[in-house]
Amino acid sequence: MVALSAIVWLPVADVDTSEDWLLVLDVALGLSCYVLVFFRRRWPVPIALVIAAASAVSGTTAGPAVLAAVSVSTRRRWREIALVGSANFAAAQFFSSMHPSSTSDPAWLTIILNALATAGMLGWGMYIGSRRELIWTLRSRAERAEAEQGLRVARARSNEQARIAREMHDVLAHRISQVSMHAGALAFREDLTADEMRASAAVIQQQAHEALNDLRGVLGVLRDDATGERFRVPQPTYDDLPRLLEEARESGVRVDLRDRLEVADVPDAVGRTVYRIVQEGLTNAGKHAPGAQLSVEISGSRAEGVDVLLRNPIGFGPTRTPGAGLGLIGLSERAELRGGHLEHGLEGSTFVLHAWIPWAA
């Protein structure tokens, strides 16, 4: 501002010094505008107009007038720019006519120079405003992208934890319920011989060993922090279903399988979901209806999807194996994630678990 004031005031200083009151008025108005321009952000247009009016008679006011006009132009509001620009151009013309230079330039040249100067400062302000808006937009995008990235990481972590929780429940609940059932039987049987006791203890040991192996398999879904790769993912498929039912029969569960699938090569994702549904049905039957006949019927095709139906009579009396009720909830979520659905409930004295999984899951 000091440099601009000097450029405008010095050429006419000799004229002003001839009259002391003109010099005092010029300097007083200039100093007042230097103070007033600091309040331009609160009242940008009024202050710009007041300083522009003062610059018509004071050369030292040129610096604050340019700054106030540029500040209004950064807002990029055409009405304000037109108003302030017109006021500054008129003030420049009046100052030029009141203080003619020694070179006596023609009037048209003075008009062109004042118009170029006014357009230059207004264009400069608009450029600054555009750049500020661009920087603000880029900063907002960066902050939004960072926030969205944080949400994606949190969602991915939550989904991974939910998946691990489902796998741990589906795998361990089946094994632990079998261990609990055999241990409970030992507590009530007083007529067992030593060999029978050892045989039952061996079954419990085997089931506990299987539960430990399954736990290791579930922990295989965790990733290595260094490489980001999974350690190992030994997930069951549809081909493992007969082995699951055979183990259940060896544990004393009465189960009947009716496999009516028209296609043998079941996709791994579909087969894994069917495996978990049957496994949860076996677990629930062993907990709440020990000794009851469990009927498993699997049917479907590529066009119709896979239909899984489990039926077993309800048990008598309260169960001795505690349950949190999370198994069926987890199965419903698993089926929905595969694009299917799962329903369960009582039909008279029979508990029914019905699920449908699309083939393209």
Beta strands, then each sheet from edge to edge (+ up, - down):
strand 1: 254-261
strand 2: 293-301
strand 3: 305-313
strand 4: 341-347
strand 5: 350-357
sheet 1: 1+ 2+ 3- 5+ 4-
end
